[in-house]
Amino acid sequence: MNHPTHHQIATYLTNYVLSELVKYVMEDTGCSIEEAMERVYNSSLMPALQDEEGELYVQSPAYLYELMQKK
């Protein structure tokens, strides 16, 4: 049985977190999915979230949303 690599797991979890962050932005602001995606992907949190070595992607989406709002 093949086990997923660290990179595959990181990618999966990052994508999950990103989708949740977009949902939170849409719910809080009432904006479109496109605008919510733009806000998330252009946030100062994004580079840290994409850094696999930092493993920020293992944090809960709610916690990361709070961090995103503070930055």
Backbone atoms as SQL, in Angstrom:
CREATE TABLE atoms (id INTEGER PRIMARY KEY, chain TEXT, resi INTEGER, resn TEXT, atom TEXT, x REAL, y REAL, z REAL);
INSERT INTO atoms VALUES
  (1, 'A', 1, 'MET', 'N', 0.836, -1.176, 0.000),
  (2, 'A', 1, 'MET', 'CA', 0.000, 0.000, 0.000),
  (3, 'A', 1, 'MET', 'C', 0.882, 1.241, 0.000),
  (4, 'A', 2, 'ASN', 'N', 0.602, 2.153, -0.891),
  (5, 'A', 2, 'ASN', 'CA', 1.365, 3.398, -0.969),
  (6, 'A', 2, 'ASN', 'C', 0.851, 4.399, 0.049),
  (7, 'A', 3, 'HIS', 'N', 1.778, 4.972, 0.783),
  (8, 'A', 3, 'HIS', 'CA', 1.420, 6.007, 1.743),
  (9, 'A', 3, 'HIS', 'C', 1.704, 7.363, 1.119),
  (10, 'A', 4, 'PRO', 'N', 0.876, 8.359, 1.437),
  (11, 'A', 4, 'PRO', 'CA', 1.118, 9.692, 0.872),
  (12, 'A', 4, 'PRO', 'C', 2.418, 10.281, 1.405),
  (13, 'A', 5, 'THR', 'N', 3.047, 11.067, 0.579),
  (14, 'A', 5, 'THR', 'CA', 4.287, 11.736, 0.994),
  (15, 'A', 5, 'THR', 'C', 3.945, 12.950, 1.853),
  (16, 'A', 6, 'HIS', 'N', 4.943, 13.468, 2.513),
  (17, 'A', 6, 'HIS', 'CA', 4.761, 14.675, 3.328),
  (18, 'A', 6, 'HIS', 'C', 4.241, 15.811, 2.449),
  (19, 'A', 7, 'HIS', 'N', 4.784, 15.937, 1.262),
  (20, 'A', 7, 'HIS', 'CA', 4.350, 16.999, 0.347),
  (21, 'A', 7, 'HIS', 'C', 2.878, 16.831, -0.037),
  (22, 'A', 8, 'GLN', 'N', 2.453, 15.609, -0.306),
  (23, 'A', 8, 'GLN', 'CA', 1.058, 15.360, -0.680),
  (24, 'A', 8, 'GLN', 'C', 0.112, 15.704, 0.478),
  (25, 'A', 9, 'ILE', 'N', 0.513, 15.342, 1.673),
  (26, 'A', 9, 'ILE', 'CA', -0.302, 15.658, 2.849),
  (27, 'A', 9, 'ILE', 'C', -0.366, 17.164, 3.051),
  (28, 'A', 10, 'ALA', 'N', 0.771, 17.837, 2.930),
  (29, 'A', 10, 'ALA', 'CA', 0.824, 19.289, 3.095),
  (30, 'A', 10, 'ALA', 'C', -0.052, 19.984, 2.060),
  (31, 'A', 11, 'THR', 'N', -0.001, 19.526, 0.836),
  (32, 'A', 11, 'THR', 'CA', -0.804, 20.113, -0.230),
  (33, 'A', 11, 'THR', 'C', -2.289, 19.913, 0.042),
  (34, 'A', 12, 'TYR', 'N', -2.665, 18.725, 0.437),
  (35, 'A', 12, 'TYR', 'CA', -4.068, 18.436, 0.737),
  (36, 'A', 12, 'TYR', 'C', -4.573, 19.323, 1.871),
  (37, 'A', 13, 'LEU', 'N', -3.822, 19.391, 2.959),
  (38, 'A', 13, 'LEU', 'CA', -4.249, 20.181, 4.107),
  (39, 'A', 13, 'LEU', 'C', -4.270, 21.674, 3.796),
  (40, 'A', 14, 'THR', 'N', -3.302, 22.143, 3.032),
  (41, 'A', 14, 'THR', 'CA', -3.278, 23.555, 2.651),
  (42, 'A', 14, 'THR', 'C', -4.501, 23.891, 1.811),
  (43, 'A', 15, 'ASN', 'N', -4.836, 23.050, 0.864),
  (44, 'A', 15, 'ASN', 'CA', -6.013, 23.285, 0.023),
  (45, 'A', 15, 'ASN', 'C', -7.295, 23.292, 0.854),
  (46, 'A', 16, 'TYR', 'N', -7.368, 22.398, 1.831),
  (47, 'A', 16, 'TYR', 'CA', -8.530, 22.361, 2.716),
  (48, 'A', 16, 'TYR', 'C', -8.631, 23.667, 3.503),
  (49, 'A', 17, 'VAL', 'N', -7.537, 24.083, 4.093),
  (50, 'A', 17, 'VAL', 'CA', -7.527, 25.317, 4.888),
  (51, 'A', 17, 'VAL', 'C', -7.917, 26.504, 4.015),
  (52, 'A', 18, 'LEU', 'N', -7.369, 26.567, 2.819),
  (53, 'A', 18, 'LEU', 'CA', -7.687, 27.684, 1.926),
  (54, 'A', 18, 'LEU', 'C', -9.179, 27.723, 1.599),
  (55, 'A', 19, 'SER', 'N', -9.770, 26.576, 1.335),
  (56, 'A', 19, 'SER', 'CA', -11.200, 26.560, 1.011),
  (57, 'A', 19, 'SER', 'C', -12.031, 27.022, 2.211),
  (58, 'A', 20, 'GLU', 'N', -11.622, 26.641, 3.407),
  (59, 'A', 20, 'GLU', 'CA', -12.331, 27.071, 4.605),
  (60, 'A', 20, 'GLU', 'C', -12.161, 28.575, 4.834),
  (61, 'A', 21, 'LEU', 'N', -10.970, 29.092, 4.612),
  (62, 'A', 21, 'LEU', 'CA', -10.734, 30.527, 4.775),
  (63, 'A', 21, 'LEU', 'C', -11.602, 31.329, 3.808),
  (64, 'A', 22, 'VAL', 'N', -11.716, 30.853, 2.585),
  (65, 'A', 22, 'VAL', 'CA', -12.562, 31.533, 1.598),
  (66, 'A', 22, 'VAL', 'C', -14.017, 31.526, 2.078),
  (67, 'A', 23, 'LYS', 'N', -14.488, 30.410, 2.604),
  (68, 'A', 23, 'LYS', 'CA', -15.855, 30.338, 3.131),
  (69, 'A', 23, 'LYS', 'C', -16.054, 31.342, 4.262),
  (70, 'A', 24, 'TYR', 'N', -15.088, 31.416, 5.174),
  (71, 'A', 24, 'TYR', 'CA', -15.197, 32.355, 6.299),
  (72, 'A', 24, 'TYR', 'C', -15.284, 33.794, 5.806),
  (73, 'A', 25, 'VAL', 'N', -14.459, 34.151, 4.843),
  (74, 'A', 25, 'VAL', 'CA', -14.477, 35.518, 4.311),
  (75, 'A', 25, 'VAL', 'C', -15.839, 35.807, 3.678),
  (76, 'A', 26, 'MET', 'N', -16.345, 34.866, 2.908),
  (77, 'A', 26, 'MET', 'CA', -17.650, 35.058, 2.265),
  (78, 'A', 26, 'MET', 'C', -18.753, 35.225, 3.305),
  (79, 'A', 27, 'GLU', 'N', -18.730, 34.393, 4.339),
  (80, 'A', 27, 'GLU', 'CA', -19.757, 34.467, 5.378),
  (81, 'A', 27, 'GLU', 'C', -19.684, 35.773, 6.158),
  (82, 'A', 28, 'ASP', 'N', -18.477, 36.220, 6.474),
  (83, 'A', 28, 'ASP', 'CA', -18.309, 37.432, 7.283),
  (84, 'A', 28, 'ASP', 'C', -18.571, 38.713, 6.504),
  (85, 'A', 29, 'THR', 'N', -18.261, 38.708, 5.232),
  (86, 'A', 29, 'THR', 'CA', -18.337, 39.954, 4.466),
  (87, 'A', 29, 'THR', 'C', -19.467, 39.984, 3.447),
  (88, 'A', 30, 'GLY', 'N', -19.992, 38.822, 3.090),
  (89, 'A', 30, 'GLY', 'CA', -21.035, 38.769, 2.075),
  (90, 'A', 30, 'GLY', 'C', -20.509, 38.991, 0.664),
  (91, 'A', 31, 'CYS', 'N', -19.202, 38.907, 0.499),
  (92, 'A', 31, 'CYS', 'CA', -18.612, 39.133, -0.819),
  (93, 'A', 31, 'CYS', 'C', -18.718, 37.882, -1.682),
  (94, 'A', 32, 'SER', 'N', -18.388, 38.034, -2.945),
  (95, 'A', 32, 'SER', 'CA', -18.423, 36.913, -3.882),
  (96, 'A', 32, 'SER', 'C', -17.259, 35.961, -3.609),
  (97, 'A', 33, 'ILE', 'N', -17.357, 34.774, -4.175),
  (98, 'A', 33, 'ILE', 'CA', -16.275, 33.806, -4.006),
  (99, 'A', 33, 'ILE', 'C', -14.979, 34.331, -4.625),
  (100, 'A', 34, 'GLU', 'N', -15.094, 35.036, -5.733),
  (101, 'A', 34, 'GLU', 'CA', -13.898, 35.580, -6.387),
  (102, 'A', 34, 'GLU', 'C', -13.196, 36.593, -5.492),
  (103, 'A', 35, 'GLU', 'N', -13.984, 37.478, -4.877),
  (104, 'A', 35, 'GLU', 'CA', -13.397, 38.488, -3.995),
  (105, 'A', 35, 'GLU', 'C', -12.822, 37.838, -2.739),
  (106, 'A', 36, 'ALA', 'N', -13.517, 36.846, -2.215),
  (107, 'A', 36, 'ALA', 'CA', -13.021, 36.145, -1.029),
  (108, 'A', 36, 'ALA', 'C', -11.704, 35.440, -1.334),
  (109, 'A', 37, 'MET', 'N', -11.627, 34.805, -2.505),
  (110, 'A', 37, 'MET', 'CA', -10.390, 34.134, -2.898),
  (111, 'A', 37, 'MET', 'C', -9.256, 35.150, -3.037),
  (112, 'A', 38, 'GLU', 'N', -9.562, 36.296, -3.624),
  (113, 'A', 38, 'GLU', 'CA', -8.553, 37.335, -3.784),
  (114, 'A', 38, 'GLU', 'C', -8.042, 37.803, -2.426),
  (115, 'A', 39, 'ARG', 'N', -8.953, 37.990, -1.490),
  (116, 'A', 39, 'ARG', 'CA', -8.550, 38.426, -0.146),
  (117, 'A', 39, 'ARG', 'C', -7.650, 37.394, 0.536),
  (118, 'A', 40, 'VAL', 'N', -8.038, 36.135, 0.426),
  (119, 'A', 40, 'VAL', 'CA', -7.255, 35.071, 1.071),
  (120, 'A', 40, 'VAL', 'C', -5.891, 34.926, 0.398),
  (121, 'A', 41, 'TYR', 'N', -5.894, 34.821, -0.928),
  (122, 'A', 41, 'TYR', 'CA', -4.643, 34.574, -1.643),
  (123, 'A', 41, 'TYR', 'C', -3.688, 35.757, -1.603),
  (124, 'A', 42, 'ASN', 'N', -4.211, 36.965, -1.378),
  (125, 'A', 42, 'ASN', 'CA', -3.359, 38.150, -1.276),
  (126, 'A', 42, 'ASN', 'C', -3.069, 38.543, 0.168),
  (127, 'A', 43, 'SER', 'N', -3.518, 37.730, 1.114),
  (128, 'A', 43, 'SER', 'CA', -3.298, 38.053, 2.526),
  (129, 'A', 43, 'SER', 'C', -1.836, 37.826, 2.902),
  (130, 'A', 44, 'SER', 'N', -1.439, 38.483, 3.968),
  (131, 'A', 44, 'SER', 'CA', -0.066, 38.303, 4.455),
  (132, 'A', 44, 'SER', 'C', 0.140, 36.915, 5.046),
  (133, 'A', 45, 'LEU', 'N', -0.936, 36.196, 5.313),
  (134, 'A', 45, 'LEU', 'CA', -0.853, 34.841, 5.848),
  (135, 'A', 45, 'LEU', 'C', -0.445, 33.827, 4.781),
  (136, 'A', 46, 'MET', 'N', -0.752, 34.120, 3.535),
  (137, 'A', 46, 'MET', 'CA', -0.557, 33.158, 2.441),
  (138, 'A', 46, 'MET', 'C', 0.871, 32.626, 2.326),
  (139, 'A', 47, 'PRO', 'N', 1.905, 33.463, 2.313),
  (140, 'A', 47, 'PRO', 'CA', 3.268, 32.908, 2.201),
  (141, 'A', 47, 'PRO', 'C', 3.613, 31.952, 3.344),
  (142, 'A', 48, 'ALA', 'N', 3.171, 32.283, 4.548),
  (143, 'A', 48, 'ALA', 'CA', 3.451, 31.405, 5.691),
  (144, 'A', 48, 'ALA', 'C', 2.691, 30.092, 5.566),
  (145, 'A', 49, 'LEU', 'N', 1.478, 30.166, 5.053),
  (146, 'A', 49, 'LEU', 'CA', 0.676, 28.969, 4.879),
  (147, 'A', 49, 'LEU', 'C', 1.277, 28.050, 3.819),
  (148, 'A', 50, 'GLN', 'N', 1.888, 28.616, 2.802),
  (149, 'A', 50, 'GLN', 'CA', 2.482, 27.821, 1.727),
  (150, 'A', 50, 'GLN', 'C', 3.849, 27.245, 2.096),
  (151, 'A', 51, 'ASP', 'N', 4.428, 27.694, 3.184),
  (152, 'A', 51, 'ASP', 'CA', 5.730, 27.191, 3.621),
  (153, 'A', 51, 'ASP', 'C', 5.527, 25.844, 4.315),
  (154, 'A', 52, 'GLU', 'N', 5.832, 24.772, 3.603),
  (155, 'A', 52, 'GLU', 'CA', 5.613, 23.425, 4.152),
  (156, 'A', 52, 'GLU', 'C', 6.407, 23.179, 5.425),
  (157, 'A', 53, 'GLU', 'N', 7.578, 23.749, 5.521),
  (158, 'A', 53, 'GLU', 'CA', 8.414, 23.509, 6.697),
  (159, 'A', 53, 'GLU', 'C', 7.833, 24.161, 7.953),
  (160, 'A', 54, 'GLY', 'N', 7.087, 25.251, 7.763),
  (161, 'A', 54, 'GLY', 'CA', 6.466, 25.923, 8.896),
  (162, 'A', 54, 'GLY', 'C', 5.265, 25.175, 9.442),
  (163, 'A', 55, 'GLU', 'N', 4.691, 24.310, 8.624),
  (164, 'A', 55, 'GLU', 'CA', 3.556, 23.461, 8.977),
  (165, 'A', 55, 'GLU', 'C', 2.383, 24.226, 9.580),
  (166, 'A', 56, 'LEU', 'N', 2.163, 25.455, 9.119),
  (167, 'A', 56, 'LEU', 'CA', 1.020, 26.239, 9.576),
  (168, 'A', 56, 'LEU', 'C', -0.293, 25.602, 9.130),
  (169, 'A', 57, 'TYR', 'N', -0.239, 24.853, 8.052),
  (170, 'A', 57, 'TYR', 'CA', -1.423, 24.199, 7.501),
  (171, 'A', 57, 'TYR', 'C', -2.051, 23.169, 8.435),
  (172, 'A', 58, 'VAL', 'N', -1.365, 22.776, 9.492),
  (173, 'A', 58, 'VAL', 'CA', -1.939, 21.811, 10.440),
  (174, 'A', 58, 'VAL', 'C', -2.813, 22.497, 11.489),
  (175, 'A', 59, 'GLN', 'N', -2.792, 23.819, 11.515),
  (176, 'A', 59, 'GLN', 'CA', -3.644, 24.563, 12.454),
  (177, 'A', 59, 'GLN', 'C', -5.080, 24.572, 11.952),
  (178, 'A', 60, 'SER', 'N', -6.001, 24.831, 12.850),
  (179, 'A', 60, 'SER', 'CA', -7.410, 24.851, 12.445),
  (180, 'A', 60, 'SER', 'C', -7.684, 26.058, 11.552),
  (181, 'A', 61, 'PRO', 'N', -8.582, 25.892, 10.591),
  (182, 'A', 61, 'PRO', 'CA', -8.941, 27.018, 9.730),
  (183, 'A', 61, 'PRO', 'C', -9.460, 28.223, 10.531),
  (184, 'A', 62, 'ALA', 'N', -10.210, 27.970, 11.614),
  (185, 'A', 62, 'ALA', 'CA', -10.738, 29.072, 12.422),
  (186, 'A', 62, 'ALA', 'C', -9.602, 29.879, 13.046),
  (187, 'A', 63, 'TYR', 'N', -8.592, 29.185, 13.563),
  (188, 'A', 63, 'TYR', 'CA', -7.434, 29.869, 14.136),
  (189, 'A', 63, 'TYR', 'C', -6.700, 30.668, 13.063),
  (190, 'A', 64, 'LEU', 'N', -6.507, 30.078, 11.908),
  (191, 'A', 64, 'LEU', 'CA', -5.800, 30.767, 10.826),
  (192, 'A', 64, 'LEU', 'C', -6.595, 31.965, 10.319),
  (193, 'A', 65, 'TYR', 'N', -7.917, 31.856, 10.354),
  (194, 'A', 65, 'TYR', 'CA', -8.752, 32.997, 9.953),
  (195, 'A', 65, 'TYR', 'C', -8.559, 34.162, 10.912),
  (196, 'A', 66, 'GLU', 'N', -8.485, 33.850, 12.193),
  (197, 'A', 66, 'GLU', 'CA', -8.212, 34.890, 13.200),
  (198, 'A', 66, 'GLU', 'C', -6.862, 35.543, 12.933),
  (199, 'A', 67, 'LEU', 'N', -5.868, 34.741, 12.634),
  (200, 'A', 67, 'LEU', 'CA', -4.545, 35.285, 12.310),
  (201, 'A', 67, 'LEU', 'C', -4.600, 36.171, 11.071),
  (202, 'A', 68, 'MET', 'N', -5.330, 35.716, 10.071),
  (203, 'A', 68, 'MET', 'CA', -5.439, 36.476, 8.819),
  (204, 'A', 68, 'MET', 'C', -6.091, 37.832, 9.075),
  (205, 'A', 69, 'GLN', 'N', -7.064, 37.875, 9.950),
  (206, 'A', 69, 'GLN', 'CA', -7.755, 39.131, 10.236),
  (207, 'A', 69, 'GLN', 'C', -6.872, 40.111, 11.004),
  (208, 'A', 70, 'LYS', 'N', -5.941, 39.597, 11.790),
  (209, 'A', 70, 'LYS', 'CA', -5.064, 40.457, 12.582),
  (210, 'A', 70, 'LYS', 'C', -3.964, 41.094, 11.747),
  (211, 'A', 71, 'LYS', 'N', -3.623, 40.463, 10.647),
  (212, 'A', 71, 'LYS', 'CA', -2.503, 40.959, 9.833),
  (213, 'A', 71, 'LYS', 'C', -2.952, 41.997, 8.863);
